[in-house]
Amino acid sequence: NVEHLNALQQVLLFDLFNAIKLDNFDVFLLTSSHSNLEQSTTLRDDLKTRLMSGLNLNLKALNDDEIAQALSIYINKEGINLPETELQYLIRHCTRNVGMLITMIHRIAEAAVRENRKITIPLIKQVFDM
């Protein structure tokens, strides 16, 4: 949480960043912030510039509609025939972790192929019980 660094800590982080960059160390510097660094008024401008020069990601939790949309894109790309009703059931009754949902989708698809069945809610329940 770099926005909470005091003046000395900011100088030390700035120096660390420069040492890594200038000496071509084969390491990565991972920082985090709860606020947008571009709008930060607590960070030194030179440190802010250094931090913004790297890869910056804004992460947010997805709501159910966004999870369904992301999974729909994924299953279409993978060629998995998972109807919308069954996808919604899976989202409501499984973890909200997208990685775990994808793993579960693959388990369900494998069970459907193995048993020569369409993906249905009863099949999903059966896979949950495995």
Phi and psi restraints in degrees (value plus and minus 20) as a CYANA .aco file:
   2 VAL   PHI     -82.9   -42.9
   2 VAL   PSI     -41.4    -1.4
   3 GLU   PHI     -87.4   -47.4
   3 GLU   PSI     -33.1     6.9
   4 HIS   PHI    -119.6   -79.6
   4 HIS   PSI     -16.9    23.1
   5 LEU   PHI     -90.9   -50.9
   5 LEU   PSI     119.4   159.4
   6 ASN   PHI    -100.5   -60.5
   6 ASN   PSI     159.2   199.2
   7 ALA   PHI     -79.1   -39.1
   7 ALA   PSI     -65.9   -25.9
   8 LEU   PHI     -84.9   -44.9
   8 LEU   PSI     -63.4   -23.4
   9 GLN   PHI     -82.4   -42.4
   9 GLN   PSI     -55.8   -15.8
  10 GLN   PHI     -85.8   -45.8
  10 GLN   PSI     -61.3   -21.3
  11 VAL   PHI     -83.4   -43.4
  11 VAL   PSI     -62.9   -22.9
  12 LEU   PHI     -84.4   -44.4
  12 LEU   PSI     -60.1   -20.1
  13 LEU   PHI     -87.0   -47.0
  13 LEU   PSI     -60.4   -20.4
  14 PHE   PHI     -79.2   -39.2
  14 PHE   PSI     -66.5   -26.5
  15 ASP   PHI     -84.1   -44.1
  15 ASP   PSI     -60.6   -20.6
  16 LEU   PHI     -82.1   -42.1
  16 LEU   PSI     -65.9   -25.9
  17 PHE   PHI     -77.0   -37.0
  17 PHE   PSI     -67.9   -27.9
  18 ASN   PHI     -82.9   -42.9
  18 ASN   PSI     -60.8   -20.8
  19 ALA   PHI     -82.4   -42.4
  19 ALA   PSI     -63.6   -23.6
  20 ILE   PHI     -83.6   -43.6
  20 ILE   PSI     -65.8   -25.8
  21 LYS   PHI     -89.6   -49.6
  21 LYS   PSI     -68.0   -28.0
  22 LEU   PHI     -93.4   -53.4
  22 LEU   PSI     -53.8   -13.8
  23 ASP   PHI    -111.5   -71.5
  23 ASP   PSI     -14.0    26.0
  24 ASN   PHI      31.1    71.1
  24 ASN   PSI      20.9    60.9
  25 PHE   PHI     -83.0   -43.0
  25 PHE   PSI     124.4   164.4
  26 ASP   PHI    -111.8   -71.8
  26 ASP   PSI      39.2    79.2
  27 VAL   PHI    -155.5  -115.5
  27 VAL   PSI     146.8   186.8
  28 PHE   PHI    -139.4   -99.4
  28 PHE   PSI     128.0   168.0
  29 LEU   PHI    -132.2   -92.2
  29 LEU   PSI      95.4   135.4
  30 LEU   PHI    -128.1   -88.1
  30 LEU   PSI     102.8   142.8
  31 THR   PHI    -145.2  -105.2
  31 THR   PSI     145.1   185.1
  32 SER   PHI    -160.9  -120.9
  32 SER   PSI     141.2   181.2
  33 SER   PHI    -175.2  -135.2
  33 SER   PSI     124.7   164.7
  34 HIS   PHI    -104.6   -64.6
  34 HIS   PSI     -30.4     9.6
  35 SER   PHI    -145.2  -105.2
  35 SER   PSI     144.4   184.4
  36 ASN   PHI     -90.0   -50.0
  36 ASN   PSI     101.1   141.1
  37 LEU   PHI     -83.8   -43.8
  37 LEU   PSI     -52.6   -12.6
  38 GLU   PHI     -80.6   -40.6
  38 GLU   PSI     -49.9    -9.9
  39 GLN   PHI    -119.6   -79.6
  39 GLN   PSI     -16.8    23.2
  40 SER   PHI     -88.1   -48.1
  40 SER   PSI     114.2   154.2
  41 THR   PHI    -126.4   -86.4
  41 THR   PSI     -23.3    16.7
  42 THR   PHI    -115.6   -75.6
  42 THR   PSI     -36.0     4.0
  43 LEU   PHI    -115.1   -75.1
  43 LEU   PSI     124.9   164.9
  44 ARG   PHI     -80.9   -40.9
  44 ARG   PSI     123.9   163.9
  45 ASP   PHI     -81.8   -41.8
  45 ASP   PSI     -58.8   -18.8
  46 ASP   PHI     -87.0   -47.0
  46 ASP   PSI     -57.5   -17.5
  47 LEU   PHI     -89.3   -49.3
  47 LEU   PSI     -62.3   -22.3
  48 LYS   PHI     -78.6   -38.6
  48 LYS   PSI     -62.8   -22.8
  49 THR   PHI     -82.1   -42.1
  49 THR   PSI     -63.6   -23.6
  50 ARG   PHI     -81.1   -41.1
  50 ARG   PSI     -68.5   -28.5
  51 LEU   PHI     -84.6   -44.6
  51 LEU   PSI     -57.3   -17.3
  52 MET   PHI     -95.2   -55.2
  52 MET   PSI     -32.5     7.5
  53 SER   PHI     -97.3   -57.3
  53 SER   PSI     -33.5     6.5
  54 GLY   PHI    -114.8   -74.8
  54 GLY   PSI    -188.5  -148.5
  55 LEU   PHI     -94.5   -54.5
  55 LEU   PSI     105.8   145.8
  56 ASN   PHI    -141.3  -101.3
  56 ASN   PSI     105.4   145.4
  57 LEU   PHI    -140.7  -100.7
  57 LEU   PSI     119.2   159.2
  58 ASN   PHI    -126.9   -86.9
  58 ASN   PSI      96.9   136.9
  59 LEU   PHI    -124.1   -84.1
  59 LEU   PSI     122.2   162.2
  60 LYS   PHI    -167.6  -127.6
  60 LYS   PSI     134.0   174.0
  61 ALA   PHI     -95.7   -55.7
  61 ALA   PSI     119.6   159.6
  62 LEU   PHI    -108.6   -68.6
  62 LEU   PSI     124.6   164.6
  63 ASN   PHI    -104.5   -64.5
  63 ASN   PSI     156.0   196.0
  64 ASP   PHI     -79.6   -39.6
  64 ASP   PSI     -59.6   -19.6
  65 ASP   PHI     -84.9   -44.9
  65 ASP   PSI     -60.8   -20.8
  66 GLU   PHI     -88.2   -48.2
  66 GLU   PSI     -57.2   -17.2
  67 ILE   PHI     -83.2   -43.2
  67 ILE   PSI     -65.6   -25.6
  68 ALA   PHI     -81.4   -41.4
  68 ALA   PSI     -61.5   -21.5
  69 GLN   PHI     -83.9   -43.9
  69 GLN   PSI     -65.3   -25.3
  70 ALA   PHI     -83.7   -43.7
  70 ALA   PSI     -63.6   -23.6
  71 LEU   PHI     -87.3   -47.3
  71 LEU   PSI     -56.1   -16.1
  72 SER   PHI     -81.5   -41.5
  72 SER   PSI     -63.5   -23.5
  73 ILE   PHI     -81.2   -41.2
  73 ILE   PSI     -65.0   -25.0
  74 TYR   PHI     -83.8   -43.8
  74 TYR   PSI     -68.6   -28.6
  75 ILE   PHI     -88.2   -48.2
  75 ILE   PSI     -52.6   -12.6
  76 ASN   PHI     -85.4   -45.4
  76 ASN   PSI     -62.5   -22.5
  77 LYS   PHI     -83.2   -43.2
  77 LYS   PSI     -57.1   -17.1
  78 GLU   PHI    -102.4   -62.4
  78 GLU   PSI     -30.0    10.0
  79 GLY   PHI      55.4    95.4
  79 GLY   PSI       6.8    46.8
  80 ILE   PHI    -113.2   -73.2
  80 ILE   PSI     108.2   148.2
  81 ASN   PHI    -111.0   -71.0
  81 ASN   PSI      67.5   107.5
  82 LEU   PHI    -135.7   -95.7
  82 LEU   PSI      83.7   123.7
  83 PRO   PHI     -79.2   -39.2
  83 PRO   PSI     136.1   176.1
  84 GLU   PHI     -77.9   -37.9
  84 GLU   PSI     -63.3   -23.3
  85 THR   PHI     -80.0   -40.0
  85 THR   PSI     -62.9   -22.9
  86 GLU   PHI     -90.3   -50.3
  86 GLU   PSI     -56.0   -16.0
  87 LEU   PHI     -83.5   -43.5
  87 LEU   PSI     -64.9   -24.9
  88 GLN   PHI     -82.6   -42.6
  88 GLN   PSI     -59.8   -19.8
  89 TYR   PHI     -80.3   -40.3
  89 TYR   PSI     -65.6   -25.6
  90 LEU   PHI     -80.6   -40.6
  90 LEU   PSI     -63.6   -23.6
  91 ILE   PHI     -85.4   -45.4
  91 ILE   PSI     -59.6   -19.6
  92 ARG   PHI     -93.3   -53.3
  92 ARG   PSI     -48.2    -8.2
  93 HIS   PHI    -132.2   -92.2
  93 HIS   PSI     -15.2    24.8
  94 CYS   PHI    -143.8  -103.8
  94 CYS   PSI     153.6   193.6
  95 THR   PHI     -78.6   -38.6
  95 THR   PSI     134.3   174.3
  96 ARG   PHI    -106.6   -66.6
  96 ARG   PSI     -15.5    24.5
  97 ASN   PHI     -94.5   -54.5
  97 ASN   PSI      96.1   136.1
  98 VAL   PHI     -81.8   -41.8
  98 VAL   PSI     -59.2   -19.2
  99 GLY   PHI     -81.1   -41.1
  99 GLY   PSI     -63.1   -23.1
 100 MET   PHI     -88.0   -48.0
 100 MET   PSI     -56.5   -16.5
 101 LEU   PHI     -83.5   -43.5
 101 LEU   PSI     -60.8   -20.8
 102 ILE   PHI     -84.1   -44.1
 102 ILE   PSI     -62.4   -22.4
 103 THR   PHI     -79.4   -39.4
 103 THR   PSI     -64.3   -24.3
 104 MET   PHI     -84.7   -44.7
 104 MET   PSI     -60.4   -20.4
 105 ILE   PHI     -79.2   -39.2
 105 ILE   PSI     -62.2   -22.2
 106 HIS   PHI     -85.8   -45.8
 106 HIS   PSI     -59.9   -19.9
 107 ARG   PHI     -82.9   -42.9
 107 ARG   PSI     -61.4   -21.4
 108 ILE   PHI     -86.2   -46.2
 108 ILE   PSI     -63.9   -23.9
 109 ALA   PHI     -83.5   -43.5
 109 ALA   PSI     -60.7   -20.7
 110 GLU   PHI     -84.0   -44.0
 110 GLU   PSI     -60.8   -20.8
 111 ALA   PHI     -84.7   -44.7
 111 ALA   PSI     -60.1   -20.1
 112 ALA   PHI     -82.5   -42.5
 112 ALA   PSI     -63.0   -23.0
 113 VAL   PHI     -87.7   -47.7
 113 VAL   PSI     -66.0   -26.0
 114 ARG   PHI     -80.1   -40.1
 114 ARG   PSI     -59.4   -19.4
 115 GLU   PHI    -118.2   -78.2
 115 GLU   PSI     -17.1    22.9
 116 ASN   PHI      33.8    73.8
 116 ASN   PSI      29.8    69.8
 117 ARG   PHI    -145.9  -105.9
 117 ARG   PSI     136.8   176.8
 118 LYS   PHI     -96.6   -56.6
 118 LYS   PSI     136.9   176.9
 119 ILE   PHI     -97.1   -57.1
 119 ILE   PSI      98.1   138.1
 120 THR   PHI    -152.1  -112.1
 120 THR   PSI     149.0   189.0
 121 ILE   PHI     -82.1   -42.1
 121 ILE   PSI     -62.1   -22.1
 122 PRO   PHI     -79.6   -39.6
 122 PRO   PSI     -57.3   -17.3
 123 LEU   PHI     -86.1   -46.1
 123 LEU   PSI     -61.3   -21.3
 124 ILE   PHI     -80.3   -40.3
 124 ILE   PSI     -64.9   -24.9
 125 LYS   PHI     -81.0   -41.0
 125 LYS   PSI     -60.1   -20.1
 126 GLN   PHI     -81.6   -41.6
 126 GLN   PSI     -63.2   -23.2
 127 VAL   PHI     -86.9   -46.9
 127 VAL   PSI     -56.8   -16.8
 128 PHE   PHI     -78.5   -38.5
 128 PHE   PSI     -56.5   -16.5
 129 ASP   PHI     -98.6   -58.6
 129 ASP   PSI     -31.9     8.1
